[in-house]
């Protein structure tokens, strides 16, 4: 068989294999993406008519793509090749939410993390200091003081962890007290209250020591 004919046949086989592989990848991507979740049409109020409306549904946030608008489709996955950098960051099991200066602070209990969402800037970030001594285990509530410090109640660590305005871990309250905080509140610039199921603890923010048990 002439060499030219053999080269043409090999070229045809390679092209056919590439097309077939691309088709299989498209099928796999389509199967993984699943159906789109239906969003409510028009304005949604609660309670429904004829009751006077008290709440209005605006939108939902279940991952970073709902904030930054970046959605990676099937063709993009094949073209980019590396999906890790652009894969949406999901919210797994949200619990306590705090709002301050247009930002949402969401306690994601199951993976043990806190998410900071800024809708105006379209940013979706994980708490910077959530590692080593500042590693969260089950955060369920948070609060901020006037200086921008973030206080996070963690029921598994049995502490209230404090992070600075930049997100770095500073220190914690309650170690060794066997408390199980379910909420945290700030009173001015001097006191922090840790609320548990059986007691309320009041701490001095400046000295980081307990000064009163109620």
Long-range contacts (C-beta under 8 A, 24 or more apart in sequence): 22-78, 25-74, 25-78, 26-74, 26-75, 26-78, 29-74, 29-77, 29-78, 30-74, 33-73, 33-74, 61-91, 61-104, 61-117, 62-90, 62-91, 63-88, 63-89, 63-90, 63-91, 63-124, 64-88, 64-89, 64-90, 64-124, 67-117, 67-119, 67-122, 67-123, 67-124, 68-122, 68-123, 68-124, 69-122, 89-115, 89-124, 89-126, 91-115, 95-139, 95-140, 95-141, 96-139, 96-140, 96-141, 96-142, 96-153, 96-183, 98-141, 98-142, 98-143, 98-144, 100-144, 105-142, 105-144, 105-150, 107-139, 107-140, 107-141, 107-142, 107-152, 108-139, 109-138, 109-139, 109-140, 112-136, 112-137, 112-138, 112-139, 112-156, 113-139, 114-139, 114-142, 114-150, 114-152, 116-167, 127-163, 127-167, 128-163, 128-166, 128-167, 128-168, 129-163, 129-164, 129-167, 129-168, 129-169, 130-169, 132-169, 133-169, 133-172, 134-161, 134-163, 134-168, 134-169, 136-161, 140-182, 140-183, 141-181, 141-182, 141-183, 141-184, 142-184, 143-184, 143-185, 143-186, 144-186, 145-186, 145-189, 145-192, 145-205, 146-189, 147-189, 151-184, 151-186, 151-192, 152-184, 153-181, 153-182, 153-183, 153-184, 153-194, 153-195, 154-181, 155-180, 155-181, 155-182, 160-184, 160-192, 160-194, 160-203, 171-208, 173-201, 173-203, 173-208, 173-210, 174-201, 174-203, 174-210, 177-201, 177-210
